[in-house]
Amino acid sequence: MAPNFALLSDEELASALAAAEAEVAELKSRGISLDMARGKPSPEQVALSRPMLDVVNSLSELADDGVDASNYGAPWGLPSARRLMAEIMGCAPERVVVAGSSSLNLQFDCLVHAWVRGVAGEAPWSRAERVVFLCPSPGYDRHFAMTAHFGIENVAVPMTPEGPDMDIVEELVRDPAVKGLWAVPKYQNPTGITFSDEVVRRIARLEPAAQDFRVFWDNAYAVHDLYDEGDELLEIFGAIEGERGRDLVYEFASTSKITFPGSGIAALAASPADLADLEETFAMERVCPDKLNMLRHSRYLPDLAAVKAHMAELAELMRPRFELVDEKLRKGLGSASGCTWTTPRGGYFVSFNGPVGSAKAIVRLCREVGVTLTGAGATWPYGEDPEDRNIRIAPTYPSLGELAQALEVFCACTRLVCLQLAAAERGI
Ligand SMILES: Cc1ncc(COP(=O)(O)O)c(C=O)c1O
């Protein structure tokens, strides 16, 4: 475990620094090449969904509640797929559109709708002088990149252990330029935090000045528990109706991390009025979505119980990886080094905070040794972590052996950077 650097004498600090430099130099000489950058399921995880590929074949009945999956029709998706995604999100099937294989696509579609046509009869966002999205940070880099792509101004809102800082969100939505809030409410990417009931209720009660303000509620990890007892997330549409039933939220989910990333099914849920509004744009994009893939999914995973049984099998593979992260970081860094990290009970990531000014240096050093991490700063709008502290660890893809090696490199590089910072502070 790393010593408490503050308690070391100058001589002890200098010798700890020399030892850490030697350790990193030795690791560099090993020619390591490992990737802990993106949240991808491991090959064993995706292999568990292979039987789904046999569920629909040339002999299969292709009707689903009277809808022919082999032809045009059912633009909002097959009835069985809408029911499945509604169960995953915990809302009514009538609110759900199943389309395509990527929830990010659907988020992009909603932004296009707002940009080109406008939300619910309001002026298109493209005509506004300024459009702002609130970005709980650390958060998901692709969300922030998407709004930045439209020229939308991303404003960071700090994440608390309960979700986004709602005092700040409530204050900022009084500005009519603020049109949206990114939210990953369960096992947030990257902190693994699930929004508390109080935060969900405060989001449901928001009084934005902009009538066309929408929360982009990306429930990507709705069923991704690592343990039998998962976190419970208050259902957002129920919370809104309990308040005063407004058109406030676009919810998204997909089976990317349930079956096959990139080849799953994706869903959007919204209020009836918002669905009618979005139809204008969605109907321009496609006659109907890929219903054969929906049929494959809804036959393989007919209900929430089947999804949960499948997720429990995936969790068997993921849990040891998450536990290894915590064990290696505790052993390699301990609490004395000023580093902290999350220990999520689900989702795909661990969020690590080093001392102020350390993240870029740690990521750079790891890359030199041969371990690729998500870029430092990626978890903040415009890639700018104001304190340069946060690093997203994605433990799901490497094998346990590779992960152990990658974490040893990570700890060695972090120790060295922490010691360099401590030495610089003392002018050594
Ligand atoms: C919060 C979040 N949303 C969406 C996605 C991607 O979803 P999809 O594959 O459905 O586009 C990810 C993937 O890492 C994610 O973490």
The ligand as an SDF file (V2000), in Angstrom:
LIG
                    3D

 16 16  0  0  0  0  0  0  0  0999 V2000
  -24.8740    5.9140  -20.7300 C   0  0  0  0  0  0  0  0  0  0  0  0
  -24.7560    5.2100  -22.0340 C   0  0  0  0  0  0  0  0  0  0  0  0
  -25.6950    5.4050  -22.9760 N   0  0  0  0  0  0  0  0  0  0  0  0
  -25.6280    4.8060  -24.1690 C   0  0  0  0  0  0  0  0  0  0  0  0
  -24.5860    3.9560  -24.4800 C   0  0  0  0  0  0  0  0  0  0  0  0
  -24.5530    3.3180  -25.8070 C   0  0  0  0  0  0  0  0  0  0  0  0
  -25.7980    2.7560  -26.0800 O   0  0  0  0  0  0  0  0  0  0  0  0
  -26.2310    2.1690  -27.4890 P   0  0  0  0  0  0  0  0  0  0  0  0
  -25.2870    1.0880  -27.8410 O   0  0  0  0  0  0  0  0  0  0  0  0
  -27.6160    1.7170  -27.2690 O   0  0  0  0  0  0  0  0  0  0  0  0
  -26.1830    3.3120  -28.5030 O   0  0  0  0  0  0  0  0  0  0  0  0
  -23.5810    3.7310  -23.5340 C   0  0  0  0  0  0  0  0  0  0  0  0
  -22.4300    2.8790  -23.8460 C   0  0  0  0  0  0  0  0  0  0  0  0
  -21.4250    2.8820  -23.1820 O   0  0  0  0  0  0  0  0  0  0  0  0
  -23.6780    4.3710  -22.2830 C   0  0  0  0  0  0  0  0  0  0  0  0
  -22.7540    4.1930  -21.3330 O   0  0  0  0  0  0  0  0  0  0  0  0
  1  2  1  0
  2  3  1  0
  2 15  2  0
  3  4  2  0
  4  5  1  0
  5  6  1  0
  5 12  2  0
  6  7  1  0
  7  8  1  0
  8  9  2  0
  8 10  1  0
  8 11  1  0
 12 13  1  0
 12 15  1  0
 13 14  2  0
 15 16  1  0
M  END
$$$$
